Amino acid sequence: MPAKQKKSKSAGRFGARYGKTVRANLVRVEQKQRLKQKCPHCGKIGVKKLSKGIWHCKKCKRKFASSVFYLNK
């Protein structure tokens, strides 16, 4: 009977390549960037990333540029 495999999260697409530390760092960044974040203009949670460095707040309907992966607090 085969051993139970660990959950690989989003970095599982790389298999055994690139090393554990690199894949763990990637998982941390990807989990953080997919969260809805706090808008710097209206202060409410509802900002999502549209593309690299482009953010959109669903509450105040603003689009703005900021850092690529997640908003700096």
Secondary structure, 3 states (H helix, E strand, C coil): CCCCCCCCHHHHHHCCCCCHHHHHHHHHHHHHHCCCEECCCCCCEEEEEEECCEEEECCCCCEEECCCCCCCC
